Amino acid sequence: MGLLAELIGSGFFSTPKELGSVRQALEEQGHFYPVTTLSPLMLRLVRRKELRRLKDGKRWTYVG
């Protein structure tokens, strides 16, 4: 959760990002997580109103 907070603070979510983009950004920092682990964490951030979730076609994107 702290790694996602760092991404939010750095402005990573200033444009809508898909879950795969979030996973790739974490991998670039040396942290490897499957999408199935990230998905509930992202939803938790949406519920805390730290991020917003938008429907883009059939996929969800996250913006903050």
N, C-alpha and C positions, 0 to 999 in steps of 0.2 A: 504494500500500500504506500510505503514511503517513496518508492521509485516512481509510482504514478503521480504522487504529489509533486515530485521534482519536475516531471514532465509538464504538469499543469503550470507550475511556477515559472518554467522557462519559456512559456508561450507556445508550446508544441501544439496545443489544442486551439490555437487562434483561428485555424481553418479546420473544417470537419475532417476527421480521421476515422478510417475503418479499423476494426479490431486487428487486422493483419498488419497495418501500419504501426499500431501501438506495439505489437509483438516485435516487429522488426527494429523499432527504435530501442527497445529494451535489449535486444540481442546485440545491437551495435555498442551498447554499454557493457556487454559481457554477461548479461542476465538472460537466461533461457527459460521461458515459461510456455507451456502449451496454451492454445487459445481457450481450451476448456477451463483452465485455471484463471485466465484473465477476465473472461466474460462475467463471472459473478462479482469480481472486484470492480469492474467498470459499472455494473448495475448498482452496486453499493454507492459509488461516487455520484451517480445520477440521483439516487434517492436522497443523498445528503445535499443535493443541489450544488455540488462542486463542478459537475459537468452536465451538459444537456445531451439528450439522445434524439437524433433526427432520423426519420425513415428516408432512405435514398434508394428508390426502386424496391428491391427485395432485401437490401442490406441496411443495417443500422450504422450510422456514423455518430461520432462523439465530438462535441465542441464545448469549449469552456470560456 
